[in-house]
């Protein structure tokens, strides 16, 4: 649910900064694009990748953190080892970033067609939209997913007085430039919700996927390029959460 205030919108209680733009409509979703740079980015939400999908990525030239790189096996493995939520293995419809984006496009079109509550968040140079997709029994049956199987694991937990002694600070992953809270020795909960984040750059004719992950709505990580208000709001959120690593089985 989106709740608009001056200068930001609250989505499931999380603040996203920007101005209210036009309504997101089904034609925008039909135009959605993804490419190898999206696929590479999304690898941080996987624990493994098939040889066939890996071959589609290795050797591709993409823009990553403002520079052109060539995707290698080493870079892929670094992404796969990044702390974050993961899609459950063994689900054909969600077996690779490429397939996740196709899945997300299909069901995003359904939710945007059925609702008029989603608006673009206008920022400098682009506009974003974030929303949740509940993966219910009907979707699971359509996609051949066992009803009892969760589509992903969400290893992000609230820091409490009971688990705070287990928390430590560490870089999120080899390809990430910021530190996050991490925690060891607790189980990772399963989840049946996808979070879809769309981005439409001002100089581009169509929107694209910014990310798709199994989990709950969360803001960007604090970044000095953000306004002071946005930076502090994002920092406040992430100071309260930790990524589960070395989890119990």
C-alpha positions in Angstrom: 0.0 0.0 0.0 1.3 3.4 -1.0 0.8 6.4 1.3 2.0 9.7 -0.1 3.5 12.6 1.9 5.4 15.7 0.7 8.7 14.5 -0.7 8.3 10.8 -0.1 5.9 7.8 -0.2 5.5 5.1 2.5 5.2 1.6 1.1 4.5 -1.0 3.8 5.9 1.5 6.3 9.2 2.1 4.5 10.0 5.6 3.1 11.0 6.1 -0.5 12.0 9.6 -1.4 10.7 11.5 -4.5 7.7 13.2 -5.9 4.4 11.6 -6.9 4.3 11.0 -10.7 1.9 9.4 -13.1 0.1 6.2 -12.4 1.9 3.0 -13.4 -0.3 1.4 -16.0 -0.3 -2.0 -17.9 1.4 -0.5 -21.0 4.4 0.4 -18.8 4.6 -3.2 -17.6 4.4 -4.6 -21.2 7.3 -2.4 -22.1 9.6 -3.7 -19.3 13.1 -4.6 -20.4 15.9 -6.6 -18.9 19.4 -7.5 -20.1 22.6 -9.2 -19.0 23.4 -6.4 -16.6 20.1 -7.0 -14.8 20.8 -10.8 -14.8 24.3 -10.3 -13.3 23.0 -7.9 -10.6 20.3 -10.4 -9.6 22.7 -13.2 -9.1 23.1 -12.0 -5.5 19.7 -13.5 -4.9 20.8 -17.0 -6.0 23.1 -19.6 -4.4 23.9 -21.4 -7.6 23.5 -21.2 -11.4 23.2 -23.9 -14.1 26.0 -24.2 -16.6 23.6 -23.2 -19.4 22.6 -20.0 -17.6 26.2 -19.3 -16.7 27.3 -19.6 -20.3 24.7 -16.9 -21.2 26.5 -14.5 -18.9 30.2 -15.2 -19.2 31.9 -12.9 -21.7 29.0 -10.3 -21.7 30.1 -6.7 -21.5 27.9 -4.7 -19.0 28.0 -1.5 -17.1 28.5 -2.2 -13.4 29.0 0.6 -10.8 29.6 3.2 -13.5 32.2 1.3 -15.6 32.2 -1.3 -18.3 33.2 -4.8 -17.2 33.3 -8.3 -18.8 31.5 -10.9 -16.8 33.7 -13.8 -15.7 33.2 -17.0 -13.7 34.9 -15.3 -10.8 32.6 -12.3 -10.8 29.5 -14.6 -11.0 30.7 -16.6 -8.0 31.3 -13.4 -6.1 27.7 -12.3 -6.8 26.4 -15.8 -5.8 28.2 -15.4 -2.4 26.7 -12.0 -1.6 24.6 -11.9 1.6 20.9 -11.5 0.8 17.6 -13.3 0.1 17.7 -16.3 -2.2 15.3 -18.0 -4.5 14.6 -21.6 -3.6 16.5 -24.0 -5.7 14.7 -26.6 -7.8 11.9 -24.3 -9.0 12.1 -24.2 -12.8 10.1 -20.9 -13.2 12.6 -19.2 -10.9 15.8 -21.0 -11.7 17.8 -18.1 -13.1 17.7 -14.3 -13.1 16.4 -14.3 -16.7 13.5 -16.6 -15.7 12.7 -14.5 -12.6 12.4 -11.4 -14.6 10.0 -13.1 -17.0 8.0 -14.4 -14.1 7.9 -11.0 -12.5 6.8 -9.3 -15.7 3.9 -11.8 -16.1 2.5 -11.3 -12.6 3.3 -7.6 -12.4 1.1 -7.1 -15.4 -1.7 -8.9 -13.5 -1.4 -6.7 -10.3 -1.0 -3.4 -12.2 -4.0 -4.2 -14.4 -6.1 -5.0 -11.3 -5.1 -1.9 -9.2 -4.9 1.8 -9.6 -2.9 2.5 -6.5 0.6 2.4 -7.9 2.4 5.6 -9.0 5.9 6.4 -10.2 8.2 8.0 -7.6 9.9 10.8 -9.5 13.6 11.4 -8.7 16.5 13.2 -10.3 17.1 11.5 -13.6 14.6 8.7 -13.2 11.4 7.4 -11.7 10.9 4.2 -9.6 8.0 2.0 -8.5 8.2 -0.7 -5.8 5.5 -3.2 -5.0 5.0 -6.7 -3.6 3.7 -9.8 -5.4 2.1 -12.4 -3.1 2.8 -15.9 -4.5 -0.4 -17.6 -3.7 -1.7 -21.2 -4.2 -3.1 -20.3 -7.6 0.2 -18.9 -8.9 2.0 -22.0 -7.6 -0.3 -24.4 -9.3 0.0 -22.4 -12.6 3.8 -22.5 -12.4 4.2 -26.0 -11.2 5.5 -25.1 -7.8 4.5 -27.4 -4.9 2.0 -25.5 -2.7 3.9 -26.4 0.4 7.2 -25.0 -1.0 8.3 -21.5 -0.2 9.6 -19.6 -3.3 12.5 -18.1 -1.4 14.4 -17.5 1.8 14.6 -14.1 3.4 17.7 -13.9 5.7 17.1 -10.4 6.9 16.0 -10.2 10.6 15.2 -7.4 13.1 18.0 -6.9 15.6 16.6 -7.5 19.1 18.0 -7.6 22.6 18.0 -11.4 22.3 20.1 -11.7 19.1 22.2 -8.5 19.2 25.2 -10.2 20.8 25.5 -12.3 17.6 25.6 -9.2 15.2 28.8 -8.0 13.5 29.6 -5.6 10.8 31.1 -6.7 7.4 31.1 -5.8 3.8 27.9 -7.3 2.2 29.8 -9.1 -0.6 33.0 -8.9 -2.8 31.2 -6.8 -5.4 29.4 -4.5 -2.9 31.1 -1.4 -1.4 29.2 -1.0 1.9 29.1 -2.7 5.2 26.0 -4.2 6.7 25.0 -6.0 9.9 25.4 -9.7 9.8 24.3 -12.4 12.2 25.3 -16.1 12.6 23.7 -19.2 14.0 19.9 -18.7 13.4 17.6 -20.3 10.9 16.5 -18.5 7.7 12.7 -18.1 7.3 11.0 -19.0 4.0 8.8 -16.5 2.3 6.2 -16.5 -0.5 6.5 -12.8 -1.6 8.4 -11.2 -4.4 9.4 -7.5 -4.2 9.6 -5.9 -7.6 11.4 -2.6 -8.1 11.1 -0.8 -11.5 13.2 2.1 -12.8 12.6 4.3 -15.8 15.5 6.6 -16.7 14.5 10.0 -18.2 16.6 9.4 -21.4 15.2 5.8 -22.0 12.1 4.9 -24.0 11.0 2.1 -21.7 11.3 1.1 -18.1 13.4 -1.7 -16.8 13.7 -3.9 -13.8 15.9 -2.5 -11.1 15.6 -5.6 -9.0 13.3 -8.5 -8.0 13.9 -10.5 -4.8 12.1 -12.8 -2.4 11.5 -10.9 0.8 9.8 -7.8 2.2 9.9 -4.1 1.1 13.1 -2.4 2.2 14.8 0.9 1.2 18.1 1.4 -0.6 21.2 1.2 1.5 22.5 4.6 2.8 24.6 6.4 0.2 26.3 9.8 0.4 24.7 10.7 -3.0 21.3 10.7 -1.3 19.9 13.8 0.4 20.6 14.0 4.1 17.0 13.2 5.0 16.9 10.1 2.7 20.4 9.0 4.0 19.3 9.2 7.6 16.0 7.3 7.0 17.8 4.5 5.1 20.5 4.3 7.7 18.0 4.1 10.5 16.2 1.2 8.8 19.3 -0.8 8.0 20.8 -0.2 11.5 17.9 -2.2 12.8 18.3 -5.3 10.6 21.0 -7.9 10.0 21.6 -10.5 7.2 21.8 -14.1 8.4 25.0 -15.8 7.3 26.3 -19.3 8.2 22.7 -20.2 8.9 21.3 -23.3 10.6 20.0 -25.9 8.2 
